[in-house]
Amino acid sequence: IFTILRVLGVAGIVFTGIKYMYADGDAKGQIKKSLIFVIIGTIFVFAAGIVADSIAGIFGEVIK
């Protein structure tokens, strides 16, 4: 699931960046706001994956 969310997050950043490049002056402000939320969400997804992998690694070592 984390892999799918990571791919979607990066795709969202790329798609929003492309929209920003082709937008006119008035729309750029709104796209910039949405880009910030997409970047923050992607950071959370990557961080959650790292935390989950770390916890799984810790419990995997304890069980062995």
C-alpha positions as CSV (number, residue, x, y, z in Angstrom):
1,I,0.0,0.0,0.0
2,F,2.8,2.4,0.8
3,T,4.4,1.8,-2.6
4,I,1.1,2.8,-4.3
5,L,0.7,5.9,-2.2
6,R,4.3,6.9,-2.8
7,V,3.9,6.6,-6.6
8,L,0.6,8.5,-6.4
9,G,2.3,11.3,-4.3
10,V,5.1,11.7,-6.7
11,A,2.7,11.6,-9.7
12,G,0.6,14.3,-7.9
13,I,3.6,16.5,-7.5
14,V,4.6,16.1,-11.2
15,F,1.0,16.7,-12.4
16,T,0.5,19.8,-10.3
17,G,3.9,21.1,-11.4
18,I,2.9,20.7,-15.1
19,K,-0.4,22.5,-14.4
20,Y,1.6,25.3,-12.7
21,M,3.9,25.7,-15.7
22,Y,1.0,26.1,-18.1
23,A,-1.3,28.2,-15.9
24,D,-1.8,31.9,-16.3
25,G,-1.0,34.4,-13.6
26,D,-4.3,34.3,-11.6
27,A,-4.4,30.5,-11.4
28,K,-0.8,30.1,-10.3
29,G,-1.6,31.2,-6.8
30,Q,-4.3,28.5,-6.3
31,I,-2.2,25.8,-7.9
32,K,0.7,26.8,-5.6
33,K,-1.5,26.3,-2.6
34,S,-2.6,22.9,-3.7
35,L,1.0,22.0,-4.5
36,I,2.0,22.7,-0.9
37,F,-0.7,20.3,0.3
38,V,0.4,17.6,-2.2
39,I,4.0,17.9,-1.1
40,I,3.1,17.8,2.6
41,G,0.9,14.8,2.0
42,T,3.7,13.0,0.1
43,I,6.2,13.7,2.9
44,F,3.8,12.2,5.4
45,V,3.4,9.1,3.2
46,F,7.1,8.6,2.9
47,A,7.6,9.2,6.7
48,A,4.8,6.8,7.6
49,G,6.5,4.1,5.4
50,I,9.8,4.7,7.1
51,V,8.3,4.5,10.5
52,A,6.3,1.3,9.6
53,D,9.4,-0.3,8.2
54,S,11.4,0.6,11.3
55,I,8.8,-0.8,13.7
56,A,8.5,-4.0,11.7
57,G,12.3,-4.3,11.8
58,I,12.4,-3.9,15.5
59,F,9.6,-6.4,16.2
60,G,11.1,-8.8,13.7
61,E,14.4,-8.8,15.6
62,V,12.7,-9.2,19.0
63,I,10.6,-12.2,17.8
64,K,13.7,-14.0,16.4
